[in-house]
Amino acid sequence: MSATVTNEYGKVTYADSVIAFIAGQSAAECYGLVGMAQKNVGEGITSIFKNDGGTSKGVEVVTDGSDMVSIKLYVTVKYGVSLAAVAENVIDKVKYNVENDTGLKVKSVDIVVQGIQL
């Protein structure tokens, strides 16, 4: 689906892929995060054929056509860092950047740790 922001000048509709791009880039900048992980085997196969630079890999966006959005991130973290601290940092940064860049309201940011890299 998509998310829409309406103001006095009109409305702006954001595709899920745009929100996923912003969330993926924001998460990738956080300390302790090694990278984004694949959600499932199917994503691994389709990523071979997609040419988005891997920016939406490991990002799941749920929208309902309103200005509310929920984001789920599948990540790999560095061994030895506090998972709670990394998750809190990622959540804060993703929420801030998506809301600041789009004007949408982020209902939730969920982190799924898929792996730990030594």
Secondary structure, 3 states (H helix, E strand, C coil): CEEEEEECCEEEEEEHHHHHHHHHHHHHCCCCEEEECCCCHHHHHHHHHCCCCCCCCCEEEEECCCCEEEEEEEEEEECCCCHHHHHHHHHHHHHHHHHHHHCCEEEEEEEEEEEEEC
